[in-house]
């Protein structure tokens, strides 16, 4: 198992844990359905006036969970019902950053098409581009760069997306980042 695959697995497991943070009620049901990609239940809950941007105690939304799990149909449905792709959880993460862990460019494109800002960084100043580069998601790195992601944003640790791509020998990502003007 590659480091990128291990990181994705750990991320998905931590997102599964997050969905428990909203104990019960319609908001919790929406979170669970979105995380599972159960679009029929998501649609029914939204039709019954469950607020689309309900946040759990960690600030996580149904859109973030669907994006993290790569459920493009659920993501598109939530966005169609007005989910805000730029809402932040308690750590400052957005749905786009959650999606960047997966190699699902369709989710990335859907979020950006509905206004997700590609350079919004977390509290640690980590961007979706850095997440995609760290996890070896070449197609996501390419999509983010094409949509204006800045390859030179440094995290609080002083590292850029390029630093991680070089350190993990992701040669194609290194090439893409350097072609976009990335500096180490």
RALINHU-V420258 format. One line per field, one symbol per residue. phi: phi as a letter, one per 40 degrees, with the letter a starting at -180 (. if undefined). A space follows every 50 residues. Layout:
# RALINHU-V420258
phi->???
This chain:
# RALINHU-V420258
phi->.ccccccccccccccccccccbdahcccccdcccccgccccddcccccgc ccbdbcccgcbccccccccgccccdccccccgdccbcbcccgcbdccdcc cccbcccdcccccchcccbcbcdcgbcdcccccccgcdccdccccccgcc cbcbcdcgcbdcdccccbfcdccdcdccccgcbc
